[in-house]
């Protein structure tokens, strides 16, 4: 991409990013219109391609942006001080709500990108997703207190199970045509974690009052 993009005011950068997230989030990659992205961003198509040489470059930039803001805004200093696995996930969930407030189309884009199949960007996304999941888990969950887990339980597998549950919840909302509400999902996610804690933690750590961060 053209480094001139970074010289733009933050407000204009976000306008372009949010426009791309909205159009890519609502459409398959091949059907997503760069003309529409430019219109929603309030710039010409020529200027859009001045900053990003082609559609794929724009898409992958926006996806990388998504990953970076997750890292920066979710994993703050307090996050890295929490040692309880489930408290860490709850704190991350609250952080994601704040991200969504700043980037209204991030959820639709993220879900479509994650499940991208047979698109020009699919192979690149699958590689990035696989690599990033394990890297981010080690980065953010490397300090958790594994002694709280019952013998034979692997925290990373629990993390993946909860992610799959979240993905399934979002997929059901999308299929039903209902309006997605992040606060409602966060309540559901927290209830799933409370149930999961009873299944995988040692008995003495199942009571919230015994958890420390």
C-alpha positions, 0 to 999 in steps of 0.5 A: 500500500501507499504510505501516504495513507498514514499521513491522512487525518485519523478521522479520514483513515477511519472513514475509509476503513469503516466504509471498506468494513461495511461493504466487505462485511455485507458482501462476498469479496468478489461482489463487494464494490470498490466504487461503493467503498469510495462513495461511502468513504467520501473519496474518489475511486482513483484516490482509493486505489492511490492509497491501496493498489488493488481490492485485495490489498485493501481487504488484507489491510483492513483485516490486519487493522482488525487484528492490530486494534484487537491486540492494542485495545483488548490487551491493555496493562490490566489485561496482562495482570489478570491470571484467571482464565475466565476473568481474562476472557470476560475482560476481553469481551468488555474490551471488544464492546468498546472496539465495536462502538468505534468500528460499527461494521467490524463484527460483520466483516470479521465473521465473513473474513473468518469463514471466507471460502473460495475467494481471492483472499481466502487462502491468505486469510486462512493462513493468517487466522491459523497463525494468529490464533495460536500467537495471540493465545500465547501472548495473552494467556501465557500468564494464566494460573493453570493450576485451577484447571482439573487434571488433563484439561487443556486451556487452549482447547477450552478457549477454542470451544468458547470461540466456536460457541461465539461463532455459532451464536453469531451465525444463528443471528445472521441466518435468522435475520435478527439484529445483532446486539453485542451486549446481549451476546456478551451476557450469553458468552459470560453465562457460557463461561460460568457453566464451562468453569464448573466443568473444567476448574477444580472444585475449590476454584469454581466459586467466583469469590475464590478467584483472584486476578 
